[in-house]
Amino acid sequence: MTSYKEAGVDIEKKNLLLKKIKGHIKATHDGRVISSETMFKGLVVRAEELKGYKAPVLAFNTDGVGTKTLIAAELDKWEDIGEDIVNHCINDILTMGAKPLCFSDYIASSKLDAIAIERIVKSIANCCKKNNITFVGGETAEMPDVYCTGAIDVVGFILGAAEKDDVIDGSSIEEGDTLVGIASTGLHSNGYSLVRAILRTGKLKLNEKAGPETVGEILLRPHRNYLKTTAAVMEKHRIKGIAHITGGSFRKNIPRILPKGLGARINRKSWEPPPIFKLIQQKGYVSIDEMHNTFNMGIGYVYIVDKKNSDTILQQLRQMNEKACLIGKVVRGEGITYVD
């Protein structure tokens, strides 16, 4: 008789893994968590934090690490992949002015790699703890035939809260407002399918040096979050709109927060992209427009603010040791135009 294990799903191995990762998850729990060993899935989390809001609204988001996991698999370096997905999700709800409360994950593969998955979950838990987020656990799925051999899919789900009157929806953005760009740590979690296509040509190699680091080390730098920085700026200044520069880069992510009839003009010479982007462009024979339409080019987060406030906001950001600059302005029209 054929068994579930022979069909490719090892329940016993999964149960052993869940016992191992339980401690990492529990390390994020505090008085907010009402937990019981008899609960079937997830946790009940106290919502007492919402009492501090006059009119609380909830923000929910989900996203994935994408094909960056294939680079992690090739180098067997999973320690920052969990940080990637937590920070990515934090940044997404933060664009609405929401602060994170709870996080859940979904990790799937064709065959359970218990060692790699524990490293990913530990990374998620560490990042959640660092940001005072309750990690409620999630789902680990073993699905032969759905996923390619050796591939691991990492997805995150985040719940946050904001004051209703403080929600950032972009509705007050107007012509003449300025775009303040804040530096990324590298590619973050986007554009890796293009990078991997270049790697397959052999012109770019993971083990080649690009300064003091290898290309592989640079590609696996964790996706940073902008929570502390943005919360500090919001205490002193009004931010009209926030764009998280992820897949599709500037051309996709900035227009989605602009009112109808408005676009943005970006000066590509207003900042110097990190060397990794120039290396990708040269080795892959990628056009400058394609680069800016695919990668964040060293700008991971963009605030849209009133022109009269831009200098003081920049000053505050630099006092927090942020690399920030004015990268453009809001104009009449639609979409993104570049000035070189």
RODO-2510 file (C-alpha; in nm, 4 decimals, decimal comma):
residues 340
     n   res          X          Y          Z
     1     m     0,0000     0,0000     0,0000
     2     t     0,1284     0,3482    -0,0845
     3     s     0,1739     0,5794     0,2171
     4     y     0,1542     0,9581     0,2494
     5     k     0,5285     0,9597     0,3163
     6     e     0,5959     0,7576    -0,0005
     7     a     0,3816     1,0094    -0,1902
     8     g     0,6225     1,2837    -0,0789
     9     v     0,4725     1,4256     0,2424
    10     d     0,6478     1,3392     0,5692
    11     i     0,4149     1,4261     0,8592
    12     e     0,6503     1,2951     1,1274
    13     k     0,9356     1,5072     0,9961
    14     k     0,7076     1,8117     0,9932
    15     n     0,5987     1,7484     1,3540
    16     l     0,9617     1,7299     1,4641
    17     l     1,0316     2,0570     1,2841
    18     l     0,7341     2,2277     1,4498
    19     k     0,8675     2,1276     1,7916
    20     k     1,2042     2,2828     1,7036
    21     i     1,0654     2,6142     1,5805
    22     k     0,8134     2,6503     1,8633
    23     g     1,0732     2,8130     2,0867
    24     h     1,1634     3,0747     1,8243
    25     i     0,7974     3,1709     1,7874
    26     k     0,7310     3,1835     2,1620
    27     a     1,0282     3,4176     2,2069
    28     t     0,8159     3,6944     2,0480
    29     h     0,5237     3,6435     2,2890
    30     d     0,4475     3,8714     2,5810
    31     g     0,1435     3,9698     2,7849
    32     r    -0,0545     4,0366     2,4685
    33     v    -0,0742     3,6668     2,3848
    34     i    -0,3473     3,4394     2,5188
    35     s    -0,2002     3,1026     2,4325
    36     s    -0,3013     2,7449     2,4961
    37     e    -0,1503     2,4142     2,3931
    38     t    -0,5035     2,2943     2,3094
    39     m    -0,5607     2,5624     2,0456
    40     f    -0,5779     2,4159     1,6974
    41     k    -0,4004     2,6886     1,4986
    42     g    -0,2596     3,0312     1,5663
    43     l    -0,3053     3,2395     1,8790
    44     v    -0,5473     3,4798     2,0356
    45     v    -0,3798     3,8181     2,0785
    46     r    -0,5070     4,0874     2,3131
    47     a    -0,6144     4,4048     2,1340
    48     e    -0,5583     4,6320     2,4338
    49     e    -0,3076     4,8358     2,2344
    50     l    -0,5995     4,9670     2,0323
    51     k    -0,7332     5,1440     2,3418
    52     g    -0,4658     5,4063     2,2838
    53     y    -0,6350     5,5061     1,9581
    54     k    -0,9362     5,7377     1,9359
    55     a    -1,0648     5,5705     1,6186
    56     p    -0,8398     5,2761     1,5297
    57     v    -0,8330     5,1242     1,1834
    58     l    -0,6589     4,7988     1,0921
    59     a    -0,4170     4,7524     0,8035
    60     f    -0,3450     4,4093     0,6576
    61     n    -0,0894     4,3038     0,4007
    62     t     0,0685     3,9952     0,2496
    63     d     0,3789     3,9576     0,0354
    64     g     0,6565     3,7144    -0,0487
    65     v     1,0347     3,7045    -0,0705
    66     g     1,0121     3,5774    -0,4292
    67     t     1,3047     3,4266    -0,6158
    68     k     1,5599     3,5747    -0,3773
    69     t     1,5131     3,2418    -0,1974
    70     l     1,6820     3,0667    -0,4915
    71     i     1,9992     3,2701    -0,4278
    72     a     1,9759     3,1780    -0,0583
    73     a     1,9375     2,8109    -0,1521
    74     e     2,2366     2,8181    -0,3856
    75     l     2,4566     2,9729    -0,1156
    76     d     2,2865     2,7851     0,1703
    77     k     2,2403     3,1153     0,3538
    78     w     1,8941     3,1476     0,5054
    79     e     1,9698     3,3585     0,8124
    80     d     1,8276     3,6843     0,6715
    81     i     1,5406     3,5571     0,4542
    82     g     1,2947     3,5803     0,7435
    83     e     1,4050     3,9370     0,8075
    84     d     1,3387     4,0105     0,4405
    85     i     0,9731     3,9135     0,4562
    86     v     0,8952     4,0748     0,7931
    87     n     1,0521     4,4055     0,6918
    88     h     0,8885     4,3997     0,3497
    89     c     0,5455     4,3626     0,5107
    90     i     0,6190     4,6294     0,7745
    91     n     0,7109     4,8762     0,5008
    92     d     0,3933     4,8027     0,3075
    93     i     0,1491     4,8823     0,5891
    94     l     0,3684     5,1704     0,7021
    95     t     0,2928     5,3458     0,3715
    96     m    -0,0608     5,3880     0,5105
    97     g     0,0705     5,5184     0,8422
    98     a     0,0034     5,1882     1,0238
    99     k     0,2324     5,0321     1,2833
   100     p     0,2681     4,6527     1,3004
   101     l     0,1027     4,4327     1,5630
   102     c     0,1082     4,0680     1,4522
   103     f     0,2828     3,8571     1,1887
   104     s     0,2225     3,5142     1,0388
   105     d     0,4121     3,3154     0,7786
   106     y     0,3648     3,0529     0,5088
   107     i     0,6659     2,8443     0,4062
   108     a     0,6212     2,5867     0,1319
   109     s     0,8462     2,3519    -0,0645
   110     s     0,8397     2,0287    -0,2625
   111     k     1,0276     1,8474     0,0136
   112     l     1,0721     1,9580     0,3719
   113     d     1,4202     2,0946     0,4449
   114     a     1,3965     2,1121     0,8235
   115     i     1,7355     2,2784     0,8727
   116     a     1,6707     2,5593     0,6226
   117     i     1,3153     2,6194     0,7439
   118     e     1,4225     2,6439     1,1076
   119     r     1,6815     2,9047     1,0075
   120     i     1,4148     3,1026     0,8212
   121     v     1,1686     3,0877     1,1124
   122     k     1,4387     3,1908     1,3589
   123     s     1,5138     3,4920     1,1359
   124     i     1,1432     3,5820     1,1269
   125     a     1,1154     3,5536     1,5039
   126     n     1,4265     3,7646     1,5672
   127     c     1,2980     4,0392     1,3387
   128     c     0,9517     4,0324     1,4977
   129     k     1,1025     4,0593     1,8453
   130     k     1,3240     4,3476     1,7359
   131     n     1,0149     4,5347     1,6139
   132     n     0,7858     4,4400     1,9076
   133     i     0,5614     4,2293     1,6853
   134     t     0,3833     3,9147     1,7999
   135     f     0,4756     3,6223     1,5745
   136     v     0,1666     3,4003     1,5767
   137     g     0,3266     3,1189     1,3779
   138     g     0,1883     3,0084     1,0440
   139     e     0,1940     2,7167     0,8027
   140     t     0,4674     2,4906     0,6721
   141     a     0,3553     2,3009     0,3619
   142     e     0,5232     2,0133     0,1810
   143     m     0,3828     1,9924    -0,1721
   144     p     0,5667     1,7705    -0,4193
   145     d     0,4990     1,8541    -0,7866
   146     v     0,3682     2,2025    -0,7009
   147     y     0,7144     2,3401    -0,6176
   148     c     1,0436     2,2721    -0,7951
   149     t     1,2962     2,0541    -0,6155
   150     g     1,5096     2,2614    -0,3784
   151     a     1,2888     2,5710    -0,3953
   152     i     1,1351     2,7241    -0,0819
   153     d     0,8543     2,9785    -0,0979
   154     v     0,8434     3,2292     0,1892
   155     v     0,5327     3,4434     0,2373
   156     g     0,4317     3,6776     0,5175
   157     f     0,1070     3,8210     0,6528
   158     i     0,1019     4,1279     0,8755
   159     l    -0,1630     4,3098     1,0775
   160     g    -0,1156     4,6693     1,1893
   161     a    -0,3133     4,9618     1,3250
   162     a    -0,3387     5,3348     1,2662
   163     e    -0,5397     5,6294     1,3881
   164     k    -0,8165     5,6899     1,1356
   165     d    -0,7391     6,0608     1,1053
   166     d    -0,3692     5,9853     1,0516
   167     v    -0,4078     5,7357     0,7676
   168     i    -0,1825     5,8305     0,4749
   169     d    -0,3853     5,7911     0,1554
   170     g    -0,2191     6,0374    -0,0844
   171     s    -0,5389     6,2373    -0,1332
   172     s    -0,3767     6,5674    -0,0293
   173     i    -0,0844     6,5371    -0,2715
   174     e    -0,0681     6,8274    -0,5157
   175     e     0,1474     6,9650    -0,7944
   176     g     0,4798     7,0981    -0,6658
   177     d     0,5118     6,8586    -0,3721
   178     t     0,8567     6,7061    -0,3404
   179     l     0,9801     6,3469    -0,3338
   180     v     1,2217     6,2590    -0,0540
   181     g     1,4085     5,9341    -0,1185
   182     i     1,5640     5,7233     0,1585
   183     a     1,8418     5,4761     0,0884
   184     s     1,7909     5,1030     0,0570
   185     t     2,0388     4,8356     0,1660
   186     g     2,0584     4,7009    -0,1886
   187     l     1,8104     4,5097    -0,4041
   188     h     1,5856     4,4351    -0,1035
   189     s     1,3460     4,1622    -0,2281
   190     n     1,2850     4,2545    -0,5904
   191     g     1,4347     4,2128    -0,9364
   192     y     1,5931     3,8746    -0,8658
   193     s     1,4449     3,7008    -1,1699
   194     l     1,6362     3,9455    -1,3908
   195     v     1,9523     3,9029    -1,1824
   196     r     1,9263     3,5246    -1,2052
   197     a     1,8849     3,5483    -1,5827
   198     i     2,2156     3,7384    -1,5946
   199     l     2,3777     3,4853    -1,3593
   200     r     2,2762     3,2059    -1,5981
   201     t     2,4782     3,3693    -1,8769
   202     g     2,7922     3,3321    -1,6646
   203     k     2,8811     3,6997    -1,7063
   204     l     2,7902     3,7659    -1,3429
   205     k     2,8938     3,5200    -1,0700
   206     l     2,7820     3,4913    -0,7087
   207     n     3,1368     3,4323    -0,5838
   208     e     3,3003     3,7240    -0,7664
   209     k     3,4148     4,0170    -0,5584
   210     a     3,2315     4,3481    -0,5764
   211     g     3,4323     4,5554    -0,3311
   212     p     3,4877     4,3897     0,0076
   213     e     3,1874     4,1577    -0,0426
   214     t     3,0964     3,8979    -0,3020
   215     v     2,8025     3,9472    -0,5367
   216     g     2,6168     3,6736    -0,3477
   217     e     2,6648     3,8476    -0,0129
   218     i     2,5387     4,1775    -0,1562
   219     l     2,2356     4,0105    -0,3142
   220     l     2,1425     3,8542     0,0202
   221     r     2,1644     4,1726     0,2238
   222     p     1,8362     4,1891     0,4152
   223     h     1,5485     4,4089     0,3068
   224     r     1,5538     4,6893     0,5657
   225     n     1,2482     4,8452     0,7274
   226     y     1,1733     5,2140     0,7705
   227     l     0,9511     5,1903     1,0798
   228     k     1,1622     5,3766     1,3353
   229     t     1,2637     5,6450     1,0855
   230     t     0,9118     5,7056     0,9542
   231     a     0,7517     5,7077     1,2998
   232     a     0,9996     5,9759     1,4077
   233     v     0,9316     6,1904     1,0996
   234     m     0,5525     6,1529     1,1391
   235     e     0,5751     6,2888     1,4940
   236     k     0,7069     6,6217     1,3643
   237     h     0,5917     6,6513     1,0041
   238     r     0,3045     6,5701     0,7768
   239     i     0,3801     6,3092     0,5129
   240     k     0,1255     6,3244     0,2316
   241     g     0,2170     5,9966     0,0663
   242     i     0,4632     5,7095     0,1011
   243     a     0,5829     5,4701    -0,1677
   244     h     0,7663     5,1466    -0,0881
   245     i     0,9937     5,0919    -0,3885
   246     t     0,9481     4,7216    -0,4584
   247     g     0,8628     4,5257    -0,7754
   248     g     0,8242     4,7584    -1,0724
   249     s     1,0354     5,0204    -0,8939
   250     f     0,9458     5,3894    -0,9339
   251     r     0,7256     5,3497    -1,2408
   252     k     0,4845     5,1157    -1,0642
   253     n     0,4945     5,2175    -0,6992
   254     i     0,4864     5,5973    -0,7033
   255     p     0,1880     5,6458    -0,9423
   256     r    -0,0306     5,4186    -0,7284
   257     i    -0,0316     5,6790    -0,4468
   258     l    -0,0831     5,9871    -0,6673
   259     p    -0,4264     6,1441    -0,7236
   260     k    -0,5632     6,1269    -1,0759
   261     g    -0,4079     6,3811    -1,3112
   262     l    -0,0746     6,3914    -1,1297
   263     g     0,2572     6,2265    -1,2083
   264     a     0,6140     6,2545    -1,0834
   265     r     0,9375     6,3775    -1,2387
   266     i     1,2466     6,2070    -1,0994
   267     n     1,6010     6,3366    -1,1361
   268     r     1,8184     6,0255    -1,1712
   269     k     2,1311     6,2295    -1,1028
   270     s     2,0103     6,3377    -0,7589
   271     w     2,1613     6,0269    -0,5995
   272     e     2,4358     5,7750    -0,6746
   273     p     2,3102     5,4150    -0,6992
   274     p     2,5225     5,1588    -0,5079
   275     p     2,7867     4,9815    -0,7246
   276     i     2,5903     4,6534    -0,7410
   277     f     2,3362     4,8142    -0,9733
   278     k     2,6023     4,9355    -1,2153
   279     l     2,7557     4,5874    -1,2130
   280     i     2,4196     4,4259    -1,2947
   281     q     2,3601     4,6797    -1,5721
   282     q     2,7012     4,6247    -1,7311
   283     k     2,7146     4,2460    -1,7020
   284     g     2,3576     4,2039    -1,8223
   285     y     2,3597     4,4748    -2,0910
   286     v     2,0502     4,6214    -1,9256
   287     s     1,9259     4,9634    -2,0375
   288     i     1,9145     5,2457    -1,7845
   289     d     1,5358     5,2697    -1,8187
   290     e     1,4964     4,8963    -1,7581
   291     m     1,7159     4,9257    -1,4491
   292     h     1,5014     5,2046    -1,3049
   293     n     1,1807     5,0201    -1,3935
   294     t     1,2962     4,6987    -1,2234
   295     f     1,5189     4,7800    -0,9250
   296     n     1,5008     5,0353    -0,6441
   297     m     1,8443     5,1644    -0,7573
   298     g     1,9383     5,2435    -0,3981
   299     i     1,6159     5,4235    -0,2976
   300     g     1,3932     5,1961    -0,0908
   301     y     1,1329     5,4394     0,0421
   302     v     0,9901     5,7675    -0,0845
   303     y     0,7996     6,0337     0,1091
   304     i     0,5875     6,2886    -0,0745
   305     v     0,5827     6,6092     0,1286
   306     d     0,5010     6,9760     0,0974
   307     k     0,7897     7,1607    -0,0668
   308     k     0,8222     7,4016     0,2250
   309     n     0,8842     7,1106     0,4655
   310     s     1,1317     6,9137     0,2556
   311     d     1,4511     7,0756     0,3864
   312     t     1,3623     7,0265     0,7533
   313     i     1,2570     6,6663     0,6877
   314     l     1,5863     6,6015     0,5116
   315     q     1,7726     6,7559     0,8029
   316     q     1,5879     6,5298     1,0486
   317     l     1,6587     6,2216     0,8385
   318     r     2,0283     6,3008     0,8193
   319     q     2,0404     6,3558     1,1953
   320     m     1,9142     5,9961     1,2215
   321     n     2,2052     5,8904     0,9982
   322     e     1,9777     5,8203     0,7041
   323     k     2,1080     5,8681     0,3525
   324     a     1,8314     6,0787     0,2048
   325     c     1,7882     6,3315    -0,0748
   326     l     1,5322     6,5129    -0,2863
   327     i     1,4802     6,2938    -0,5918
   328     g     1,1994     6,4737    -0,7734
   329     k     0,8643     6,6471    -0,7590
   330     v     0,4957     6,6008    -0,8341
   331     v     0,3852     6,7353    -1,1727
   332     r     0,0728     6,7491    -1,3827
   333     g     0,0206     6,4469    -1,6049
   334     e     0,0346     6,0724    -1,5489
   335     g     0,3076     5,8254    -1,4573
   336     i     0,6808     5,8755    -1,4087
   337     t     0,9214     6,0770    -1,6227
   338     y     1,2965     6,0786    -1,5707
   339     v     1,5381     6,3691    -1,5978
   340     d     1,9091     6,2938    -1,6410
***
